[in-house]
Amino acid sequence: MEKVNQFKSVQKCKQPFMWVIIVGIALFIWYSIFQQIVLGNPIGNNPAPDLVLIIIWMVIGIGFPLALFAMKLIIKIDSENFSYRLFPLHFRMHSYRLDDIESMEVVTYRPILDFGGWGIRWGRKGKGYIISGKKGVKVQFRAGRPVYFSSDEPEEVVRAYRNLSPAS
């Protein structure tokens, strides 16, 4: 059997309540744009200027749903590096040498209680890149606190690390 020299995991955002909240707010913004700009009915007693409403529509009505749709956590492991990227928040992969990792293990966590929610979070357990679910990997770096990464396949991530790490 040939040894694999690279591993890649991609996790998409699958939190239904996040979609409900973001899409609900976006729909309200779309309704506001339609009412105020298309029909000419100002929204509220002190309506925002049309330009401000258009900017809010572009950011919240279009940008947030697109960002949530595009959001993914990418984890790559090769024979030298452990790399990750939370797209679209990170513009590039962040890489650490496998030698800088003390240990990696599968963990179960509670996103709200342990990290205060989803996204790039700092909680009582350390830093977390939490995109969905309650399982992931805990990466203990030699210098510093652990970093948690959510994963749909945490066992495979840890197995790849152990197979590709020079210390193994």
C-alpha positions in Angstrom: 0.0 0.0 0.0 1.4 3.4 -1.0 1.8 6.0 1.7 -0.2 9.2 1.2 2.0 12.3 1.4 -0.8 14.9 1.8 -4.2 15.2 3.5 -6.9 17.9 2.9 -10.1 18.4 4.8 -12.8 21.0 3.8 -15.7 21.8 6.1 -18.6 24.0 5.1 -20.9 26.0 7.4 -23.9 23.9 8.1 -25.5 25.7 11.1 -29.2 26.0 10.2 -29.9 28.7 12.8 -27.1 30.9 11.4 -28.6 30.6 7.9 -32.0 31.6 9.4 -30.6 34.6 11.2 -28.5 35.9 8.3 -31.1 35.2 5.6 -33.8 36.7 7.8 -31.9 39.9 8.3 -30.9 40.0 4.6 -34.6 39.6 3.6 -35.5 42.5 5.9 -32.9 44.7 4.2 -34.1 43.7 0.8 -37.7 44.6 1.9 -36.5 47.9 3.1 -34.7 48.7 -0.2 -37.8 47.7 -2.1 -40.1 49.8 0.0 -37.9 52.9 0.2 -36.1 53.0 -3.1 -38.4 51.2 -5.5 -41.8 52.2 -4.1 -40.7 55.5 -2.5 -42.1 54.6 1.0 -39.6 55.7 3.7 -39.0 53.1 6.3 -39.6 54.3 9.9 -40.1 57.8 11.4 -36.5 58.8 10.8 -35.5 56.9 7.6 -31.9 56.4 6.5 -30.8 58.3 3.4 -31.0 56.2 0.3 -27.2 56.0 -0.1 -26.8 54.7 3.4 -29.6 52.1 2.8 -27.9 51.0 -0.4 -24.6 50.5 1.4 -26.3 48.5 4.2 -28.0 46.4 1.5 -24.7 45.7 -0.2 -23.0 44.7 3.0 -25.7 42.9 4.9 -28.2 42.0 2.2 -25.7 40.6 -0.2 -22.3 40.4 1.4 -23.2 38.5 4.6 -25.2 35.7 2.8 -22.5 35.3 0.2 -19.8 35.1 2.9 -21.8 32.5 4.9 -22.3 30.5 1.7 -18.6 30.7 0.8 -17.3 30.1 4.3 -15.2 27.0 4.7 -12.5 25.7 7.0 -9.6 24.1 5.1 -7.1 21.9 6.9 -4.0 20.6 5.0 -1.3 18.3 6.3 1.7 17.3 4.4 5.1 15.8 5.5 6.3 19.1 6.7 3.4 21.4 7.6 0.0 21.7 9.2 -1.9 24.4 7.4 -5.4 25.9 7.8 -7.5 28.7 6.3 -10.9 30.0 7.3 -12.2 31.4 4.0 -13.2 34.2 3.4 -11.7 35.6 6.6 -8.2 34.4 5.9 -6.6 35.6 2.7 -4.0 32.9 2.8 -3.2 29.5 4.4 -1.6 29.7 7.9 1.1 27.1 8.2 3.0 25.6 11.1 5.8 23.0 10.9 4.8 19.6 12.2 7.8 19.8 14.5 6.1 22.7 16.3 3.1 20.5 17.2 3.4 18.7 20.5 0.2 16.7 20.1 -3.1 16.4 18.2 -6.2 14.7 19.4 -9.9 14.3 18.6 -12.2 16.3 21.0 -15.8 17.0 21.6 -16.6 20.6 22.6 -19.6 22.9 23.2 -19.3 25.8 20.8 -21.3 28.3 22.8 -20.1 27.3 26.3 -16.5 26.6 25.5 -15.9 29.3 22.8 -18.8 31.7 22.9 -20.1 30.7 19.5 -18.8 30.0 16.0 -16.1 31.6 13.9 -12.6 32.5 15.1 -13.1 32.5 18.9 -11.0 32.8 22.0 -12.6 30.9 24.9 -11.7 29.4 28.2 -10.2 26.4 26.4 -8.0 28.4 24.1 -8.4 29.6 20.5 -10.9 28.0 18.2 -11.7 27.9 14.6 -15.3 26.7 15.0 -17.4 26.5 11.8 -20.0 23.8 12.7 -20.6 20.7 14.7 -19.3 19.7 18.2 -16.3 17.6 17.2 -12.9 18.6 16.0 -9.2 18.4 16.7 -7.2 20.0 19.5 -3.7 21.0 18.3 -1.3 21.5 21.2 1.6 23.6 19.9 4.9 23.4 21.7 4.8 27.1 22.4 1.5 28.3 23.6 -2.1 27.3 24.3 -4.0 24.8 22.3 -5.9 25.7 19.2 -9.2 23.9 18.3 -10.4 23.2 14.8 -13.9 21.9 14.0 -14.0 19.1 11.6 -16.5 16.7 10.0 -13.7 14.1 10.0 -11.5 14.6 13.1 -10.3 11.0 13.3 -9.0 11.3 9.7 -7.2 14.6 10.5 -5.5 13.1 13.5 -4.6 9.9 11.6 -3.1 11.9 8.8 -1.0 13.9 11.3 0.3 10.8 12.9 1.0 9.2 9.6 2.8 12.2 8.1 4.5 13.6 11.2 8.3 12.9 11.2 8.1 12.1 15.0 5.7 9.2 14.3 
